[in-house]
Structures are given as C-alpha cells and as structure tokens.
Amino acid sequence: MTTLQACATAIHEASDSSALQRCYAVIQELRPHLSEAQFIAQVLRQRVAGYHLMYLQADEDIVSILGYRLTEQLAWGKAVYIDDLATLSSARGLGYGGVLLKWAIEKARAEHCQQVHLDTGTHRHTAHRLYLNHGFELRSFHMIKDL
C-alpha cells in the first residue's frame, strides 16, 4: 500500500468542536478572513443544512480538508457540491488534495449523484490543474453582487 493509499483510510469527518479546531490551520489558508471561533460556529451552523467537513491525516497531522454538501437543483439534478478544498501549504503537491477529490467523486457515485460541482477562484491556477486532471470542466461563470 502506498503512502497516499494509506491516507485514503485516514479520511474522517470533523464531527465536533475539537476536530474542527484541529482543521482550522488548513481552512485558515483558504479562508483567512475567518477566526477560529467564527470558523467553528459557521461550520456548526452549516451542518444543520447538510454541510460536512472531511479531513485527511498524515501521521497525526491534519494536512487537507474537504467541505461538501449533497444538493439537488433543477439545473443539475442531484450533485455533490464542494464548498472547500484545501491543503496546508507545506503539504501541497504531495497528492493529498487529489485523495480528497477522489473521495468526493466516489461519495457522489455512492449517493447516485449525476455530477460533482465546485467554484474556484480565478487566481488558483494550481487548483485548476488538479480539477482538470480529475476530469472537471469549466462550464460557467459564477456571478456575484456585493451588498
């Protein structure tokens, strides 16, 4: 078994405040506007609406996280929507994000979803390569109006 295959067995759901606290260092790199307290409170609120935060451990350290929701919409049908995917900067390029992305794709298949969706910042070129290498396609623009 390779190191990355072993990592796939180290994927867990952050189901309590203690686990969320351990995930904060990773999410903080993706969402620097959130304090630890804000992050934990937000995830606990979002869990009520079906948000799940998975994490991948290498040894005892959490190195990568994936936040997702099962969703169903007229435009897409049933889908897994990936809200958050991040890896510690010190662990990037080692395949951890790919392990979580593959996990999400398999989760979607197991849930009989038609698709997996995500939004990605236009400046995140390394992430784009990861998504494209896993078969994702650029199909739309996400529009925002700040209020």
N, C-alpha and C positions, 0 to 999 in steps of 0.2 A: 504494500500500500504506500503510495506517495504521500509526501507531507500535505499536499493540497487535498488529496482524497481523505486523509485523516481529518483535515479541517472541516470537511463537509459534515462529519459526525459531531463537530464541536459547534454547530449552529443551534442556538437556543432563543427562546422568546424572553424579552425583558418584561417580566410579568409583575414586578414590584418595584418600589422606590429604590431599593438597594441596587438592583440590577440596572435600573435607569441611571442611577448615579455613576455606575461603572462605565456606562455607554457615553457619558457626557463628553469626555475628551475627544471622542471620534466625531460626534454630532457637532461639537463646537467648531470644528474645522469647516464644516459645511454651512452651519447656521450660527455665525459668530455674534449675531445680534441677540441671541438668547442666553440669559444667565442660566446657571444650573437649576435654580428654583423655577424659573419660567419654563425651561425645557421639561422638567418633571411634571409640573402642573399641566402643561399643554398636552403632553402625551397621555396623561391620565384622563383628561377631558376627551381627547380624540379616540381613546379606546372605547368609550361609550358608543361612538359612531362607527366602530369596526376597524380602527387603526391597530396594526400590530407592528411592534418593533423587534426585529430579529437581530441577533449579534453573532459574530464569529470570533471564537477564541483561538489564539495560537499560544500554546502553553497555557499560562494563566491570564494572559493579557487579551483584552478585547481589542481587536485590530480593525474590524469592519462592521458596519451596521446597515440594515435594510429596513425601511419603514414602508408598509404597504397596506392597501385596503382591497377587499373584494367589492366590486361595484357592478352595477347593471344600468345601462343607459340605452336610450333609443338609438343613438348614433353608433354604439359599439357592441351592444349586446352585453353578455357577462364577461368581465375582464378583471385582471389584477392590475391595479394602478400602483406604481411605485412612487411614493412621495419622497423618499430619502434613500440615497445610497452613498455611503462614504467610507473611506479607508484612511486610517492615520497616515499622515504624510510620510512618516518614517517607514511605513509598510507598503507603500504604493509600488506597483509594478511587480508584485510577487504573486498575483493571481487571486488574492482574497476577494476583491470586488466581483471577479468573474465567478467564483464559487457561489456567492450570494445571488448573483444574477441568474445563474443556472438553477439555483434552488427556487427562485421566484417563478421561473418558467415552468418547472416541474410542479410547483404548487398550483399554478394556473391550469395545467393539464389535469391534475387530480381533482380540481374543483369544476371541471368541464367548462372552462372559460374559452372564449373564442380568440382572445388577444391578451397581450400584456402591454400596458401603456406607461409612459413616463414623460415628464418635461425635463429639459436640461438647459442650463444657461448657455447662451451663445458663445461665451468665452471658455467653456470647459472642453477644449479640444481632445484632451487625453480621455475624458469620459466618453466623448463621442466615438472615438476609435473602439473603446470597449463595447459600446452598444452596437455599433455597426458590425463588429466581429462576432457578435452574438445574434445577428440576423435582424436587428431592428432597422426600420426605415424611417426617414424623415418624410412625414406626410402632411404636416400642418404647421401653422404658426399659432402660438399662444399669445393672445392679446390681453393687455392689462390697462385699466384706468385707475390711477391712484385717486383716492378720495380724501 
